Amino acid sequence: MSELTAALPKTRNQKDCEKIKSPLSVLLRVLVWGAALLTFLSLFFLIGFILVKGIPNLKPSLFSLNYTSENVSMLPSIINTVKMLLLALAISGPISIFTAIYLVEYAKRGNKLVKVIRMTAETLAGIPSIVYGLFGALFFVGALKWDLSLMAGAMTLAIMVLPLIMRNTEEALMSVPDAYREASFGLGAGRLRTIFRIILPAAVPGILSGVILAIGRIVGETAALLYTAGTATKLGGVMDSGRTLAVHMYSLSGEGLHTNEAYATAVVLLVTVLIINALSSLAAKKLTKA
């Protein structure tokens, strides 16, 4: 049928429509290409600027295990960043994913509780990070007597990224076709088995995209951690104060005495985020193929 249609001669109106393009259509196309080019150039300039400024200032002393005022080592901050990331994801990940499962798979459509939860999550996602930091300082540091510690910072960041992971997980679960559920129920599988064996594996790429966004926010956060985790440069336990890599870079640039080392820290921070995102994307592809 398509070959027959292609073989038919085009009418005069069709030829005129192909020759004449709407000015609005041309304008929208230019705007789309311009926005894409501007985004690419901005990203290229930002990454290039950081690499050009930071790579020449990388030196072995920046990776010493002990921080001093001479070497301003970033290795303790890297280790603290990994601790903070694992703690925050371990707390927020299960809660947000299970909440999304309830909203999509168990809650009735049109339920008022579901609307309240979604509205609350959207509200939390729009709150500035400094507000989270003040809340963490008042509650975790002050009321619970945790003092400035990695645990207080991790709990604050967990609350901060919880709506982000929850909303992405919810959208990923909703994108799974209902035919998957119906086929599983038709074969005699229960709801819980269907969720963990059929629905969640199909939604893994969308869930990991939310986790990747959360990782970027956790690694790059500074304002909330200044009030909850502190700026201590030593290594310690989860109940001890410690600075992350972003806080370390902020402190060096704020002092004005180690600007070159701050640029070097920015390079390491950028590379760390890129490696984590690459590993997450690779894990998503592996799980999807499995």
N, C-alpha and C positions, 0 to 999 in steps of 0.2 A: 504493500500500500504506500509506504514512504517513497519507494523508487518510482512508482507511478505518479505520485504527487510532484516529485522533483522533476520528472520528465515533462510535465504539463507546462505550457508557456505561461509566464507570469503576466498578470493583468497590468493595466496602466497604473491603477491605484497602488498596487504593490511595488512597482518600480519607483513611483514618486515617493512612497514612504521610506524606501531604502536610501534614496538620494538625500532627502530632507531630514535632518536630525533636529530634534527639539533643542533650542538653546539651553533649556533647563537641564536636559539630559547631558549635554556637553559640560555644563557647569558642575553638575554633580560628579561626573567622572573626573574632572580636573581636581575637585576638592578631595575626592577619595584618594587619588594617586598622590596628591600633595601631602595629605595627612600621613599616608604610609611612608613617603619619602622623608618627611620631617621626623617621624618616630624613629626610623632607621638611622638617620644622621645624628639625632640626639643621643641614641644609645651608643653609636660608634664613637662620637666625640667624648662621651662620658667615660667609656671604657678606655679609649686611647689616652685621654688625659691622665687617668689614674695610673695606667701602666707606665707612661712616659715619666711621670713624676715619682712613682714609687719604686720601680724596679732598680734604678741606680742606687737607691738608698738601702736596699736589702743587704744585710750583713750577718755573719754567724752570731754576733753578740745579741742580736734581737731574738734569738731562739735559745737563750740560756735558761736553765731551769729556775734560777733564782733571779728575781727582779732587783735591780739597784738603780740609783739615780743616774749612774753613768751608762749602763747598757740599755735601760728602759725596755727590758725583755718583754716580748708579747706571748711567750710560750705559756706562762701561767694563765693568761687571759684566754688563750685558745682552749686549754683544758677546761677552764670554767665555762666557756661557751658550750662545749660539748655536754658538760654536766647539765647546764641550764636547759639545753635543747632536749635532752633525753627526759629530764624530769617533767618539763612542761608538756611534752607530747604524751608521756605516760599517764599524765593526769587528765589532760583535755581530750585525747584521742578516744578512749573507750566511752567516756560520757557523751561526747558529741555524736559518735557513731550510733550508739544505742538509742539516743534521743531521736535521731533521724529515722531509725528503724521503727520506733514506736509511732512517729508522726505519719509515716508512709504506709506501714504494713498493718498496724493494729488500730490506730485511731480511726473513728468513723469520719467520713467526709462531712464537712460543715460543722464539725465539733468546735464549740466555743473555746475549749481549752487549747486546741491546736492553733487557733487564731491568736490567742494570747501568747503562746510560746513563740510563734513566728514573729509577732510584733516585738516581743521582748528581745529576741535574737537580733533583729534588724536594728533595734535601738542600741543594743550593746555594741554592735559592729560600728556604729557611727560615733561612739564616745571617744574623745581624744585620749591618747596614751597617758598624758600627764594626769588625767583624772583617775585612771587606773592606778597610777603610781601613788597618788595621795590616798586612795582607798587602801592599797596594800600597806602603806606606811601606818595608817590609823588602825587597821584591823590586824594584819598578820604581824607587823613589827611591834605595834603598841599593845593592842588588846590581847593577842595570844602570846606576847612576850618572846617572840622568835628573834627579836633584834634584827639588825641588818644581816641577812643570810641568803645563800643561794636558794634555799627552800622558800623563803618569803618571796623572792623574785620569781621563782618558777610557778608558784601558786598564782601570782598576779598575772603572769604571762599566759598561764593556762586559762584563766577567766577571759583574758583578752582575745585569744585565738579560738576559744570554744565556739562562738557563733559562726566564725568563718568556716571551720571544718564541718559544723553541723549543717549549714545551708548548702555547702557543696555536696555533702553526702546525701542530703535529701533530694537535691536535683538529680544526682546520679542514680538513686534508687527509683525515682519517678520516671527516668528515661528508659528503664528496663521494660520491654513490652509485656503487657498482661498475658500474652500467650505463653510466656515462660511459666508464669504462676499456674495458669489453667492446665497446662500440660503436666506439671508436677503434681498438682492436686488430682488430676485424672489418673495418674499412676499410683495413687494411694499414699503419697508423701504428705506428712503433716506440715503445718505452717512453719514451725521452727526449722525443720529440715529443709524446707523449700528456701527459706531465707538464707541459711548458711551454706547450702550446697548449690543453689541456683542463682539467687538474686545477687548476693554479695560478690561472687566471682565475676558476674557480668558488669557490676558497677565499680569494680576496682579502679579502672583508669580515672573515673570522675572523682572517686574518693581520694586517690593519691594526688590529684591536682589541687584539692583543697589542703591536703597535708603539705604540699610543696609551698603553697602560698603562706601557710602558717609558719613553716620553717623560715622563710624569708623575713617574716615579721619578727619572729623570735630572735634570729641572729642579728638583725639590724636595729633592735630596740635599745634605746638609751634612757629616755626620760623616765619611764616607769622603774627602771632598775636603779637609777640614782637614789630613789627614795626607799627601795626595798632590799636590794642586794649590796649596795654600797660600792666603794671604789678601792677596796683593799687589794694589794698587788700580790699577796702571798697565796700559796696553795693551801687548801684546807678541806674540811668535810662540807656536807650539804647544809649544815647549820652554822657555818662560818661565812663571814663576809668575803666577797670576791667580785672582781670586775670582769665583765665579758669583753670580747674583742671590740665591739662597737663602743662600749664605755671607755675602754683603753684608748682608742683613737680619739674620742671626744676629749678625754683628759689631756692627752698630749697636745692636741691642737689648741685647747683652751689655755694651757700654760704658756704657749708661744715660744718655749725653749727647745722643743723637739719637733719642729714642723716637718722636717725630712722623715723622721721616724713615723710620724703620723701618716704620711703618704705611703710609706712602706707597709704600715698596718692596713691601710685601705686596700692595697694590692692583695694581701693575704686574705682579708675579709671577702673581697670579690671572688678570689679563686675558691675559697671555702664554699661560698654560696653556689657557685657554678658546679662544683664537684657534687654537692649534695643534691642539686636539682638533676644533674645527669644520672646519678645513681638511682634517684626516685623514678625518673622516666624509664630507665633500664628495667627496674623492678616491675613497673607497670606493664611494660611490653612482655616480660617473661611470664607474669601472672596471667595476662590476657591470652597468650599462646597456650599456657597450661590449661 
